[in-house]
Amino acid sequence: METPQTETSEEALNAGFEARIAAGETIEPKDWMPERYRTQLIRMMSQHAHSEIVGMLPEGNWITRAPSLKRKMVLLAKVQDEAGHGLYIYCGTETLGIDRAELVDQLLTGKAKYSSIFNYPTLTWADIGVIGWFVDGAAIVNQTVLAKASYGPYARAMIRICKEENFHKKQGYEIVATLANGTPEQKAMVQDAVNRWWWPSVMMLGPSDSNSPNTAELIRWRVKRKTNDELRQRFIDLTVPQADAVGLTLPDPDLKYNTEKQGYDFGQVDWDEFWQVVKGNGPCNRERLQARRDAHENGRWVREAAEAYSAKHSRREQSTAA
Amino acid sequence: MESNESQWPLWEVFTQEDGGAPHEHAGSVHAPDAEIALQNARDVYGRRGRVVSVWVVPSNEITASQSEWAGPFFDPGADKAYRHPQFYKIPRGLKGF
């Protein structure tokens, strides 16, 4: 088909793109976009996809030790969902012109980052409850906003994920509430998990706005619609009453409702710890990457078998056709 | 790390939910053949039980309109108001036309 070809300057294309963003339009894979928009999205979306994949590891640690068959089935389903969520986002990232093998390679070689939160260990069963409540809770706060992102494939993946993620948070909170109403030992166990996971969860919403070099640009492009600090505030405001409802204490003596700002004031976040974990020095960084590499290597024979199977079938089809 | 492994072809996935909805684009999967693509599509996009049918199509078999010519290409649909029922007048006071 004849396509109307018009020479358009980079400047004009850029202006058109910015106007579309300002008008709240959705950008689709084949649309013209500035190279920087593309690379920023690849970075952000692939980090998000890797986080879903690595996020399976801390929880997978408890599948064989879940305290009942029901809890085991639920945890299996949740971890499988995380794999699915990783795949939704990988497929969205690929629409930007990078292929899957390259993305996986970036994760396995340690070149790509993933959420700092998954570098903490899951020491007790209560951790599984608290992860669903805090970590999935924080993820929902973040993803609900990303569902309105300007890049269509990202927004659509987020909508799909948000629909499924509420089960994750609720099953976690149910575990927490059950333990909080259990024996003194169970209550102590869940309080300990809350104490260990609270601050890493507060941090997982990302560096403070004053220290987040990408935020302004991503907000202008409507990839992000809220800053990290706004998301953090929302997560804290939602979570404090949920802790009160099950009689658990969040480990922050400065946590106090501020009627003026209609939200909670909270204490200093230990950003040194956050950056240490991001740079690879968290408690489980090496273990997580090794587990991913092993999974990739140990899955090789499955991929080879699938390839051999499809090669055999296509040969058979060719010979019957001939 | 992936040097001795080939990237499996990409397949676009369309799912239909129960209740007579049309097939809708859900996302994509990588698979070496159509049969495995269908199974992967089921596992990735049909975990919640609402899906009753899945199509997989090799991504490179899809011909799509180009966004740059979206204006002229769809133009013929924009200026024919007489394709809409609001274009026509019926006598005032007539109910339940």
Interface residues (C-beta under 8 A of the other chain):
Chain A: T3 P4 E28 K30 D31 W32 A77 Q80 D81 G84 L87 Y88 C91 G92 E94 D99 R100 A101 V104 D105 L108 T109 R156 A157 R160 E164 H296 R300 R303 A306 E307 Y309 S310 A311 H313 S314
Chain B: M1 E2 E5 S6 Q7 W8 L10 A26 G27 S28 V29 H30 A31 P32 D33 E35 I36 D43 V44 Y45 R47 R48 A64 Q66 S67 E68 W69 P72
